[in-house]
Structures are given as structure tokens and as C-alpha cells.
Amino acid sequence: MAPKRKPANDSAAAPTRVTRRSARLTNAAVAQPAADPKPPKKKVKIAAKGEGKTQSPNGSKTIIIEHCKQCNSFKTRAFQVKEGLQKSVTAVNVLVNPEKPRTGCFEIREEGGEVFVSLLDMKRPFPPLKELDMEKLISEIVDKIR
């Protein structure tokens, strides 16, 4: 036969169990709170290269290529356009992703002006990007720049 239960009022006389957690709680209650906690420092945002300039001092135009970092096909096409523009037009400044790029985006534009190509919100496998004839696109941009 099982032993009988003791009445509930005897629980106050029973010793309390000491655990690692209870030791930490008592130490935290005794510790003094910090008098003047310093607010966290804010990060200073550094301006992008060439920001706010339509033309550089020597008269060259600035072309911005914004490409998504989701897939390597964006990157290869962006650098292909950059190299093609720099080879064909000597007085051009080409920036690739001066700011954080948008997702599924491939855009070529003149800073503060005309947009040459704008493919936005593309989903995989990026058919509009893969259908572009890059040589033809580069030659059209060069004609518009000159």
C-alpha cells in the first residue's frame, strides 16, 4: 500500500531547492543597475562614388549599371556592358552597383538622366535578360551617349 500524502501546509518548512538558475537570479537582484547606459552609436552612411554629379570635371558622362546579385548571369552581362562602353567611349565613367541593387533588376542608366535599359522584378530563369543581344545593346548605348 502506498504511503499517505502529507498536508499542503508543511511545504513551507521544506528546504528550497538550489539550482544554478536561482543563484543567477539572486545575484542579478542584488546587482545595481547601471546609472547612465550609453545609447548605441549610429552607423554613418558613406556617400557613393560620384553621387550627385551628372558629369565629372573633365566632361565625361557617368553611366550606372545596376544588377541583381541573385544570379551570376546579371554580373557577367553587367561587366560585359562596362567593358564595351569603356573600350568604345573614352570619356565615360561607368559605375557598377554604386548603391544596394534591387532584387531581379538589370538597369543601365545615365546618372541623373536617361534610362537605356530597365528590366525590373524578373523571376528565374530571367528570360528577358537572356534574350538581350549585348553587342547590339552596347552599340545603341554608345550611339546615344555620343
C-alpha positions as a Markdown table, in Angstrom:
| # | Residue | x | y | z |
|---|---|---|---|---|
| 1 | Met | 0.0 | 0.0 | 0.0 |
| 2 | Ala | 1.3 | 3.5 | -0.9 |
| 3 | Pro | 2.2 | 5.9 | 1.9 |
| 4 | Lys | -0.3 | 8.7 | 2.7 |
| 5 | Arg | 0.4 | 12.2 | 1.4 |
| 6 | Lys | 1.4 | 14.9 | 3.8 |
| 7 | Pro | -0.8 | 18.0 | 4.2 |
| 8 | Ala | 0.0 | 21.1 | 2.0 |
| 9 | Asn | 0.8 | 23.5 | 4.9 |
| 10 | Asp | 4.0 | 21.6 | 5.7 |
| 11 | Ser | 5.6 | 22.7 | 2.4 |
| 12 | Ala | 6.8 | 26.0 | 3.9 |
| 13 | Ala | 9.0 | 24.0 | 6.3 |
| 14 | Ala | 10.6 | 22.0 | 3.5 |
| 15 | Pro | 14.0 | 23.3 | 2.3 |
| 16 | Thr | 14.0 | 25.0 | -1.1 |
| 17 | Arg | 16.0 | 23.5 | -3.9 |
| 18 | Val | 19.1 | 25.5 | -5.1 |
| 19 | Thr | 19.8 | 25.4 | -8.8 |
| 20 | Arg | 22.3 | 27.3 | -11.0 |
| 21 | Arg | 19.4 | 29.4 | -12.3 |
| 22 | Ser | 18.2 | 30.5 | -8.9 |
| 23 | Ala | 21.8 | 31.5 | -7.9 |
| 24 | Arg | 22.0 | 33.8 | -11.0 |
| 25 | Leu | 18.6 | 35.3 | -10.2 |
| 26 | Thr | 19.6 | 36.2 | -6.7 |
| 27 | Asn | 22.8 | 37.7 | -7.9 |
| 28 | Ala | 21.0 | 39.8 | -10.6 |
| 29 | Ala | 18.5 | 41.1 | -8.0 |
| 30 | Val | 21.4 | 42.2 | -5.7 |
| 31 | Ala | 23.4 | 43.9 | -8.5 |
| 32 | Gln | 23.0 | 47.6 | -9.0 |
| 33 | Pro | 21.6 | 48.8 | -12.4 |
| 34 | Ala | 23.9 | 50.9 | -14.5 |
| 35 | Ala | 23.5 | 54.6 | -13.8 |
| 36 | Asp | 23.8 | 56.1 | -17.3 |
| 37 | Pro | 23.7 | 53.5 | -20.1 |
| 38 | Lys | 25.1 | 55.0 | -23.3 |
| 39 | Pro | 22.9 | 54.8 | -26.3 |
| 40 | Pro | 24.3 | 52.7 | -29.2 |
| 41 | Lys | 26.2 | 54.6 | -31.8 |
| 42 | Lys | 24.6 | 55.0 | -35.2 |
| 43 | Lys | 26.5 | 54.0 | -38.3 |
| 44 | Val | 27.4 | 56.8 | -40.6 |
| 45 | Lys | 26.4 | 56.2 | -44.2 |
| 46 | Ile | 29.2 | 56.9 | -46.6 |
| 47 | Ala | 28.2 | 58.6 | -49.8 |
| 48 | Ala | 28.5 | 56.6 | -53.0 |
| 49 | Lys | 31.2 | 57.4 | -55.5 |
| 50 | Gly | 30.2 | 60.1 | -57.9 |
| 51 | Glu | 26.9 | 60.7 | -56.1 |
| 52 | Gly | 25.2 | 64.0 | -57.1 |
| 53 | Lys | 27.4 | 64.5 | -60.2 |
| 54 | Thr | 26.0 | 64.4 | -63.7 |
| 55 | Gln | 29.3 | 64.9 | -65.3 |
| 56 | Ser | 32.8 | 64.6 | -63.9 |
| 57 | Pro | 35.1 | 67.6 | -64.0 |
| 58 | Asn | 36.8 | 66.5 | -67.2 |
| 59 | Gly | 33.5 | 66.4 | -69.1 |
| 60 | Ser | 32.9 | 62.6 | -69.1 |
| 61 | Lys | 29.4 | 61.2 | -68.6 |
| 62 | Thr | 28.6 | 58.8 | -65.8 |
| 63 | Ile | 26.7 | 55.6 | -66.6 |
| 64 | Ile | 25.3 | 53.5 | -63.8 |
| 65 | Ile | 24.8 | 49.8 | -64.2 |
| 66 | Glu | 22.6 | 48.2 | -61.5 |
| 67 | His | 22.4 | 44.5 | -61.5 |
| 68 | Cys | 21.0 | 42.0 | -59.0 |
| 69 | Lys | 23.4 | 39.8 | -57.0 |
| 70 | Gln | 21.0 | 36.8 | -57.1 |
| 71 | Cys | 22.5 | 35.2 | -60.1 |
| 72 | Asn | 25.9 | 35.3 | -61.9 |
| 73 | Ser | 24.3 | 36.0 | -65.3 |
| 74 | Phe | 23.5 | 39.5 | -64.1 |
| 75 | Lys | 27.1 | 40.1 | -63.1 |
| 76 | Thr | 28.6 | 38.8 | -66.4 |
| 77 | Arg | 26.3 | 40.9 | -68.5 |
| 78 | Ala | 27.0 | 44.0 | -66.4 |
| 79 | Phe | 30.7 | 43.7 | -66.7 |
| 80 | Gln | 30.4 | 42.9 | -70.4 |
| 81 | Val | 28.5 | 46.2 | -70.9 |
| 82 | Lys | 31.0 | 48.1 | -68.7 |
| 83 | Glu | 34.0 | 46.8 | -70.7 |
| 84 | Gly | 32.2 | 47.5 | -74.0 |
| 85 | Leu | 31.4 | 51.1 | -73.0 |
| 86 | Gln | 34.9 | 51.8 | -71.7 |
| 87 | Lys | 36.5 | 50.5 | -74.9 |
| 88 | Ser | 34.3 | 52.4 | -77.3 |
| 89 | Val | 33.9 | 55.7 | -75.5 |
| 90 | Thr | 37.0 | 57.0 | -73.7 |
| 91 | Ala | 35.2 | 59.9 | -71.9 |
| 92 | Val | 32.8 | 57.7 | -69.9 |
| 93 | Asn | 32.7 | 56.8 | -66.3 |
| 94 | Val | 30.9 | 53.5 | -65.6 |
| 95 | Leu | 29.8 | 52.6 | -62.1 |
| 96 | Val | 28.5 | 49.1 | -61.3 |
| 97 | Asn | 26.1 | 48.9 | -58.3 |
| 98 | Pro | 27.1 | 52.2 | -56.5 |
| 99 | Glu | 24.1 | 51.5 | -54.1 |
| 100 | Lys | 22.5 | 48.3 | -52.9 |
| 101 | Pro | 20.8 | 46.8 | -56.0 |
| 102 | Arg | 17.1 | 45.8 | -56.2 |
| 103 | Thr | 16.2 | 42.1 | -56.5 |
| 104 | Gly | 15.7 | 40.8 | -60.0 |
| 105 | Cys | 16.9 | 44.1 | -61.6 |
| 106 | Phe | 19.1 | 44.9 | -64.5 |
| 107 | Glu | 19.2 | 48.5 | -65.3 |
| 108 | Ile | 21.6 | 50.7 | -67.3 |
| 109 | Arg | 21.1 | 54.5 | -67.0 |
| 110 | Glu | 22.9 | 57.8 | -67.2 |
| 111 | Glu | 23.3 | 59.4 | -63.8 |
| 112 | Gly | 20.5 | 61.9 | -63.3 |
| 113 | Gly | 19.1 | 61.3 | -66.8 |
| 114 | Glu | 18.1 | 58.9 | -69.4 |
| 115 | Val | 17.4 | 55.2 | -68.8 |
| 116 | Phe | 18.8 | 52.9 | -71.5 |
| 117 | Val | 17.6 | 49.5 | -70.3 |
| 118 | Ser | 15.3 | 48.7 | -67.4 |
| 119 | Leu | 14.4 | 45.1 | -66.6 |
| 120 | Leu | 12.8 | 45.0 | -63.2 |
| 121 | Asp | 11.3 | 42.3 | -61.0 |
| 122 | Met | 12.4 | 39.4 | -63.1 |
| 123 | Lys | 11.8 | 35.9 | -61.9 |
| 124 | Arg | 14.0 | 32.9 | -62.6 |
| 125 | Pro | 15.3 | 31.8 | -65.2 |
| 126 | Phe | 15.3 | 35.6 | -66.2 |
| 127 | Pro | 14.2 | 35.2 | -69.9 |
| 128 | Pro | 14.2 | 39.0 | -70.7 |
| 129 | Leu | 17.8 | 39.2 | -69.6 |
| 130 | Lys | 18.9 | 36.2 | -71.6 |
| 131 | Glu | 17.1 | 37.4 | -74.7 |
| 132 | Leu | 19.2 | 40.6 | -74.8 |
| 133 | Asp | 21.7 | 40.9 | -77.6 |
| 134 | Met | 24.6 | 42.5 | -75.6 |
| 135 | Glu | 26.6 | 43.7 | -78.6 |
| 136 | Lys | 23.6 | 45.4 | -80.1 |
| 137 | Leu | 22.7 | 46.9 | -76.7 |
| 138 | Ile | 26.2 | 48.3 | -76.2 |
| 139 | Ser | 26.3 | 49.9 | -79.7 |
| 140 | Glu | 22.9 | 51.5 | -79.1 |
| 141 | Ile | 24.1 | 53.0 | -75.8 |
| 142 | Val | 27.3 | 54.3 | -77.4 |
| 143 | Asp | 25.2 | 56.0 | -80.1 |
| 144 | Lys | 23.0 | 57.6 | -77.5 |
| 145 | Ile | 26.0 | 58.8 | -75.4 |
| 146 | Arg | 27.8 | 60.4 | -78.4 |
